[in-house]
Amino acid sequence: MKTIGIISDTHSFIDERWTKHFSGVDEIWHAGDIGNREVISFLNQIAPVRAVTGNIDDHNMRREFSATLTFEIEKVKVFATHIGGKPGKYNPAARKLAIENMANLFLCGHSHICRVEFDKANNWLFVNPGASGKTGFHAVKTILKLEIDGSTFKNLSVIELP
């Protein structure tokens, strides 16, 4: 079993409260709009980080991280991108890549709207952790924690950081 911290749209902002909420996680996944290397360095002090770039990330971030990421953890195939859309209105290129990679979990950011739902049409868990930076229209910063046990998702927590 793995416990995952999920974050997005930090826009160069670091919140010390992430340390408390992500304490004990096995990995942290960042769904883009990181902002700068300091965010990744901070998160890496908590747990290893997997990340994708977003539309605000510069050439330095793009040298280190790609726009999409596919990997397997436990028995779950993950597809991550920043601008992925949402169930029923996916970014067509992102949806195509997720299908080609037989994803069980579709992770994205960009909207600044926290949303997690099982997408029956594509047979995957859709995860958007919302935004945890100061930039954007969101009123409350959000991050997620999720346990993956084999091919099972459990104990999802939405953490609000007012």
Secondary structure, DSSP 4 states (H G I P E B T S, - for coil): -EEEEEE---TT---THHHHHHTT-SEEEE-S---SHHHHHHHHTTS-EEE---TT--HHHHHHS-SEEEEEETTEEEEEESS-EETTEE-HHHHHHHHHTT-SEEE--SS--EEEEEETTTTEEEEEE---SSSSS-SSEEEEEEEEETTEEEEEEEEEE-
